[in-house]
Amino acid sequence: MKPADYPVDPAQLWEHFYQISRIPRPSKQEGAVRQYVIDLAEQGGHSWRTDDIGNLLVSVAATTGRADRPTVMVQNHLDMVTVKTADKDHDFTCQPLSLQVVDGFVMADRTTLGADNGVGCAAALALMTDHEVAHPPLELLFTVDEETGLGGALNLDPALLGGKLMLNLDTEDWHELYIGCAGAGGWQMHRSFDTVALAANTEQWQLSLQGLAGGHSGIQIHEQLGNAIKLLGQCLAEVSGVQLAHFDAGLAHNIIPREGVLRFSCPAGGGKQLQGSLQELQAQWLGYLPAADAALELTLQPADIGRVLTTADTRVLLDLIALFPHGAQAYNLVQPAELVDLSINFARLSLAQGELMVESSFRFFNETQSLPLQQQVLGLARVFGLTVTDSVAYPGWQPDFDSPLLARASALHERLFGLRPAVKAIHAGLECGILKGKKPDMDILSFGPTIRGAHSPTERLQIDTVAPFWQFLTALLAEL
């Protein structure tokens, strides 16, 4: 049900955003939301086409007197990250989101909101259905599978790309114009360990960690948010005779791990020793972790487990956790310090029945700068006997400060709002770099309203930035 205080201006944008929130749209399951877009296109008499992977392009004719202007592409992705808190019962494959309005933000009830990139999609749909907006010929491009590695853009049929001007609506800070984004790479790593039966006189325990903020592994990596894998590993580092049976932390390559659980055995008395140290560890962590992680909670309880790793192999795994890099690795020396040049996310670790899986991704602006980091990780993999499979890989979008589109947009922003926008590159993967690689002559600009906590259950859309975002978008299209 729509909240009673749900925003109403701009009306069509907010209505489309609400309708999108009612449609489940995990990555690779965008069929229903794509059909919603197609139905709107057909109701308005607009032509549309898809490519083999499911990307959708809707062509919208120019308004009166603008048919001879250059075509502008407006680009967004249909899928959303699907993360919820442990106490929330929600099935992202079949249930609508439950929206709330809290302190000037729209958010969902203990789940991701999908404002990334649902608000951009809603704006594009409003361009299609709001007949008061003046615009040149438009190509509304809706890609799929962005959140799991930009698969839709990577596999997009270049024949869908017509216009030479593109507006991407997938950035998250109002009053900022983006002209560059990071590229990325990543790996999945595996190893099989032998397991042994429980020894006599051992205790079996489950340790759970909850309450970290998590978040986007690109735009939030410099915030030094806690990593559940690292912290859980630190909990067991000093427990004598510990033998791991199970470890599960992290959700996806682009999400900072916010919670996890492990099960282990230890000699009699080891659990009491650990219980005594957990409160001290938590106090130490909260002494340096950011305020967003203040809800951190550790829970130790008895468990019933079967076979375990040997103490030697458990030490191998804990050493791997301790040594594996995570976080910002280099900062840009020209742009403000929050622009990270190079980072890595220690994203997932699972151990079940002796089978280990590790997933990590790294981001860069200059791929050459990432080579020592790649060598470090691959060297660790060799030392620890891990087999490696490359996973995420996409190019960056190199900033063009001489872009004519940027110049026009900056001047318009200053006229409308009385201040020059910040011109930035983002340490996250936008589809712009991939699409420009398919059509090098495109001039691209990215902007959007303010979103906080993307890729986490605290994701929220700042209401008072949406109307000026829409005003800017429509005024820019009227000028182009």
C-alpha positions in Angstrom: 0.0 0.0 0.0 1.2 3.5 -0.8 2.2 5.5 2.3 -0.2 8.2 3.2 2.6 10.8 3.0 4.1 9.5 -0.2 5.5 12.3 -2.4 3.3 13.7 -5.2 5.5 16.1 -7.1 6.5 15.5 -9.9 3.4 13.4 -10.1 4.2 11.0 -12.9 7.7 10.3 -11.8 6.6 9.4 -8.3 3.7 7.3 -9.6 6.0 5.3 -11.9 8.4 4.8 -9.0 5.7 3.4 -6.8 4.5 1.1 -9.5 8.0 -0.2 -10.2 8.3 -0.9 -6.4 5.4 -3.2 -6.7 7.1 -5.4 -9.4 9.8 -7.9 -8.3 13.0 -7.3 -10.3 16.0 -9.1 -9.1 18.9 -9.2 -11.5 18.2 -11.7 -14.4 14.5 -11.7 -13.5 13.4 -8.4 -15.1 10.7 -9.8 -17.3 7.8 -8.4 -15.4 9.2 -4.9 -15.1 10.2 -4.9 -18.7 6.7 -5.8 -19.7 5.4 -2.9 -17.6 7.6 -0.6 -19.7 6.5 -2.2 -22.9 2.8 -1.8 -22.0 3.3 1.9 -21.3 5.1 2.3 -24.6 2.3 0.6 -26.5 -0.3 2.6 -24.7 1.5 5.8 -25.9 2.0 4.6 -29.4 5.8 4.4 -29.1 7.8 1.8 -30.9 10.1 -0.6 -29.0 12.5 -3.4 -29.5 14.7 -5.7 -27.5 18.0 -7.5 -28.1 18.7 -11.2 -27.4 19.7 -10.7 -23.8 16.6 -8.6 -22.9 17.7 -5.0 -23.1 14.8 -2.8 -24.1 14.8 0.4 -26.3 11.7 2.6 -26.5 11.7 5.3 -29.2 9.8 8.5 -28.4 9.1 11.0 -31.1 10.1 14.6 -30.6 7.6 17.1 -29.4 6.3 19.8 -31.7 9.1 21.8 -33.4 12.0 19.6 -32.2 12.0 16.8 -34.7 15.2 18.0 -36.4 17.2 18.1 -33.2 19.8 15.3 -32.4 18.4 12.2 -30.8 19.1 11.9 -27.0 19.4 8.5 -25.3 18.2 8.3 -21.7 19.7 5.2 -20.1 18.9 3.2 -16.9 18.9 -0.4 -15.7 15.8 -2.3 -14.7 17.2 -4.6 -12.0 17.9 -3.9 -8.3 20.0 -5.3 -5.5 18.0 -7.5 -3.2 19.2 -7.3 0.4 17.2 -7.5 3.6 17.8 -7.6 7.3 17.8 -11.0 9.0 14.5 -10.3 10.8 12.7 -9.4 7.6 10.5 -12.0 5.9 10.6 -11.0 2.3 10.8 -12.8 -1.0 12.3 -10.5 -3.7 11.2 -12.8 -6.5 7.4 -12.5 -5.9 6.6 -9.8 -3.2 6.3 -6.1 -3.7 8.4 -3.7 -1.6 6.8 -2.0 1.4 7.6 1.7 1.1 7.9 4.2 4.0 8.5 7.9 4.3 11.0 8.6 7.1 12.7 11.9 7.9 12.4 13.3 4.4 13.4 10.1 2.6 11.5 7.3 0.9 12.8 3.9 1.9 11.6 0.3 2.2 10.8 -1.7 5.3 14.1 -3.4 6.1 15.0 -4.1 2.5 16.8 -2.4 -0.3 14.6 0.2 -2.0 15.6 -0.2 -5.6 16.0 3.6 -6.1 19.2 2.4 -7.7 18.2 2.6 -10.5 14.4 2.7 -10.1 14.2 6.5 -9.8 16.0 6.9 -13.1 13.7 4.4 -14.7 10.7 6.3 -13.3 12.1 9.5 -14.7 12.5 8.0 -18.2 8.9 6.6 -18.0 7.7 10.1 -17.0 9.4 11.5 -20.1 7.3 9.0 -22.1 4.0 9.7 -20.4 4.1 13.4 -19.5 3.0 15.2 -22.6 3.9 18.6 -21.1 7.6 17.9 -21.4 9.3 19.4 -24.4 12.1 17.2 -25.8 14.0 16.1 -29.0 13.7 12.6 -30.3 14.4 10.2 -27.4 15.7 6.7 -27.2 14.9 5.3 -23.7 17.3 2.5 -23.1 16.5 0.0 -20.2 19.3 -2.5 -19.6 19.1 -5.7 -17.6 21.4 -7.5 -15.2 23.4 -4.5 -14.2 23.9 -5.2 -10.5 25.6 -8.6 -10.9 28.3 -7.4 -13.3 26.7 -5.1 -15.9 25.8 -8.1 -18.0 23.1 -6.3 -20.0 25.4 -3.5 -21.1 28.3 -5.9 -21.8 26.1 -8.0 -24.1 24.0 -5.2 -25.5 23.5 -5.3 -29.3 25.2 -2.1 -30.6 22.4 -1.7 -33.1 20.3 -0.4 -30.2 22.6 2.6 -29.9 21.5 5.4 -32.2 21.9 8.8 -30.6 25.2 10.5 -30.0 24.1 12.2 -26.8 23.4 10.1 -23.7 22.0 10.9 -20.3 22.6 8.2 -17.7 20.4 8.6 -14.6 22.2 6.2 -12.3 24.3 8.4 -10.0 23.3 9.2 -6.4 24.3 12.8 -5.4 22.2 15.8 -6.5 24.1 18.9 -7.7 26.8 16.7 -9.1 27.5 15.8 -12.7 29.5 12.7 -13.5 31.7 12.3 -16.5 33.7 9.2 -15.6 33.4 5.9 -13.7 35.6 3.1 -12.5 36.2 -0.1 -14.3 36.4 -3.4 -12.4 37.6 -7.0 -12.3 37.1 -9.8 -9.9 37.5 -13.5 -9.1 35.9 -16.5 -7.5 38.3 -18.8 -5.7 37.8 -22.4 -4.6 39.6 -25.0 -2.5 38.5 -28.4 -1.0 39.6 -29.3 2.5 39.5 -32.7 4.1 37.1 -32.9 7.1 37.5 -34.9 10.2 35.1 -36.2 12.9 34.7 -34.3 16.1 37.2 -35.1 18.8 36.2 -36.1 22.3 35.7 -33.4 24.9 35.0 -30.6 22.4 32.4 -27.9 22.4 30.4 -26.9 19.4 29.4 -23.3 18.9 27.7 -20.9 16.4 28.9 -17.3 16.2 26.8 -14.7 14.4 27.6 -11.2 13.5 24.8 -8.7 12.6 24.2 -5.0 12.5 26.9 -3.7 10.2 25.8 -1.1 7.7 27.2 -2.9 4.6 26.7 -0.9 1.4 28.0 -0.2 -2.0 31.5 -1.5 -2.5 32.4 1.3 -4.9 30.9 4.6 -3.7 31.1 3.7 0.0 34.4 1.8 0.1 36.3 4.9 1.5 33.9 5.1 4.5 35.9 2.2 6.1 32.7 0.3 7.0 33.2 -2.9 8.9 33.6 -6.1 6.8 31.8 -9.1 8.5 34.3 -11.6 7.0 37.3 -9.8 8.5 35.6 -9.3 11.9 34.4 -12.9 12.2 37.9 -14.1 11.4 39.4 -11.9 14.0 37.0 -13.4 16.6 38.5 -16.8 16.3 42.1 -15.7 15.8 43.1 -16.4 19.4 40.9 -19.4 20.2 43.1 -22.4 20.9 42.4 -25.6 19.1 39.5 -24.1 17.0 38.2 -26.2 14.1 35.8 -24.6 11.6 32.8 -26.5 10.2 30.9 -23.7 8.5 31.4 -20.1 7.4 28.9 -17.9 5.5 29.3 -14.2 5.0 28.6 -11.8 2.2 26.0 -11.6 -0.6 27.5 -10.3 -3.8 30.7 -9.0 -5.3 29.5 -5.4 -5.1 28.2 -5.4 -1.5 30.4 -4.8 1.5 29.6 -7.9 3.8 27.3 -6.7 6.6 26.6 -10.0 8.4 27.7 -13.6 8.7 27.7 -16.8 10.7 30.2 -19.5 11.4 30.2 -22.8 13.3 33.1 -24.4 15.0 34.4 -26.8 17.6 37.0 -26.1 20.3 38.4 -27.8 23.4 36.3 -27.7 26.5 36.4 -24.2 28.0 37.2 -22.5 24.6 33.7 -21.2 24.2 33.8 -19.5 27.7 37.2 -18.0 26.7 35.7 -16.6 23.5 32.5 -15.3 25.2 34.7 -13.4 27.6 36.6 -11.7 24.7 33.7 -10.8 22.4 32.5 -7.8 24.4 36.0 -6.4 24.5 36.4 -7.0 20.8 33.2 -5.3 20.0 34.2 -2.3 22.1 37.5 -2.1 20.3 35.8 -2.2 16.9 33.3 0.4 17.8 36.2 2.6 18.8 37.2 3.0 15.2 34.4 1.9 12.9 32.1 4.6 11.6 28.8 5.5 13.3 26.9 3.7 10.6 28.1 0.4 12.2 27.0 1.2 15.7 24.4 -1.5 15.7 27.1 -4.2 15.4 26.1 -7.3 17.5 27.9 -10.6 18.2 25.9 -13.7 19.3 27.5 -16.9 20.5 25.3 -19.9 21.1 25.7 -23.7 21.3 25.4 -25.6 18.0 25.1 -29.1 16.7 27.7 -29.7 14.0 29.2 -32.6 12.2 32.6 -32.9 10.6 35.1 -30.1 10.9 38.4 -28.9 9.4 41.6 -29.9 11.1 43.2 -27.3 13.4 45.9 -26.8 10.8 43.5 -26.2 8.0 41.4 -23.9 10.2 44.5 -21.9 10.8 45.2 -21.7 7.1 41.7 -20.3 6.5 41.9 -17.8 9.3 45.3 -16.7 7.9 43.8 -16.2 4.5 41.0 -14.1 6.0 43.6 -12.0 7.8 45.8 -11.5 4.8 43.2 -10.9 2.1 43.1 -7.2 1.2 39.9 -5.1 1.6 39.1 -1.4 1.2 40.5 1.6 -0.5 44.0 1.1 -1.8 44.8 4.4 -3.5 43.2 7.9 -3.6 43.1 10.4 -6.4 45.7 13.1 -5.8 44.0 15.8 -7.9 40.3 15.3 -7.0 39.0 15.5 -3.4 40.2 12.7 -1.2 36.9 10.9 -1.3 37.6 9.9 -4.9 39.2 6.5 -4.6 41.4 5.5 -7.5 41.8 1.8 -6.6 39.9 -0.5 -4.2 39.1 -4.1 -3.4 36.0 -5.7 -1.8 36.5 -8.9 0.1 32.9 -9.7 -0.7 32.0 -13.3 0.1 33.3 -16.3 1.9 31.5 -19.6 2.3 32.7 -22.9 3.8 30.4 -26.0 3.8 31.4 -29.6 4.1 35.0 -28.7 3.4 34.3 -26.7 0.2 35.6 -23.2 0.3 34.5 -20.3 -1.9 35.9 -16.8 -1.8 34.7 -13.9 -4.0 36.3 -10.5 -4.5 36.1 -7.6 -6.9 38.4 -4.6 -7.5 37.8 -1.2 -9.0 40.1 1.1 -10.9 40.3 4.2 -13.1 43.6 3.2 -14.5 43.8 -0.5 -15.0 47.6 -0.4 -15.0 47.5 0.9 -11.4 45.6 -2.2 -10.4 48.2 -4.7 -11.6 50.2 -4.9 -8.3 46.9 -5.5 -6.4 45.9 -8.2 -8.8 49.4 -9.8 -8.4 49.0 -9.6 -4.7 45.6 -11.4 -4.7 46.7 -14.0 -7.3 49.9 -14.6 -5.2 47.8 -15.2 -2.1 45.7 -17.7 -4.1 48.8 -19.6 -5.1 50.2 -19.7 -1.6 46.9 -20.9 -0.1 46.2 -23.4 -2.9 43.1 -21.7 -4.3 41.9 -22.3 -7.9 40.9 -19.0 -9.5 38.2 -18.1 -12.0 37.9 -14.6 -13.4 34.4 -13.1 -12.9 33.5 -9.4 -13.0 35.2 -7.4 -15.8 34.2 -4.2 -17.5 36.0 -1.1 -18.7 36.1 2.3 -17.0 34.7 5.6 -18.5 37.5 8.1 -18.8 36.5 11.6 -17.9 36.2 14.2 -20.7 36.3 17.7 -19.2 35.9 19.2 -22.6 32.6 17.5 -23.3 30.1 19.9 -25.0 27.3 18.2 -23.2 28.9 18.8 -19.9 29.4 22.5 -20.7 25.7 23.0 -21.6 24.5 21.1 -18.6 26.8 23.0 -16.2 25.7 26.3 -17.5 22.0 25.3 -17.2 22.5 24.0 -13.7 24.0 27.4 -12.6 21.1 29.3 -14.2 18.4 27.2 -12.6 19.9 26.8 -9.1 22.4 29.6 -8.7 25.4 27.4 -8.2 27.8 25.5 -10.4 27.5 21.7 -10.1 30.4 19.6 -8.9 31.9 17.7 -11.8 33.1 14.3 -10.8 34.0 10.8 -11.6 32.6 8.0 -9.5 34.4 5.0 -8.0 31.6 2.7 -9.1 30.7 0.8 -12.2 28.3 2.7 -14.5 27.2 1.3 -17.8 28.5 4.4 -19.5 32.0 3.1 -20.1 30.7 -0.1 -21.7 28.2 1.7 -23.9 30.8 4.3 -25.0 33.1 1.4 -26.0 30.3 0.2 -28.3 29.7 3.7 -29.7 32.8 5.8 -29.1 31.4 9.0 -30.6 28.7 9.3 -27.9 28.9 12.3 -25.5 27.7 11.1 -22.1 26.7 12.7 -18.9 25.4 11.1 -15.7 23.4 12.6 -12.8 20.6 11.8 -10.4 18.8 12.7 -7.2 20.4 11.9 -3.8 20.4 8.2 -2.7 21.9 7.0 0.5 22.8 3.5 1.6 22.5 1.9 -1.8 22.9 -1.9 -1.8 21.8 -2.1 1.8 18.5 -2.3 3.8 19.0 1.3 4.7 18.8 2.5 1.1 16.8 5.7 0.9 15.9 8.3 -1.6 16.0 12.0 -0.5 12.6 13.4 -1.5 13.5 17.1 -1.8 16.2 16.3 -4.4 13.7 14.6 -6.8 11.8 17.6 -8.0 14.9 19.7 -8.9 16.4 16.6 -10.5 13.3 16.4 -12.7 13.3 20.1 -13.4 17.0 19.9 -14.5 16.4 16.8 -16.7 13.4 18.3 -18.5 15.0 21.7 -18.9 18.2 20.1 -20.4 16.2 18.1 -22.9 14.3 21.2 -23.9 17.6 22.9 -24.7 19.3 20.0 -26.6 
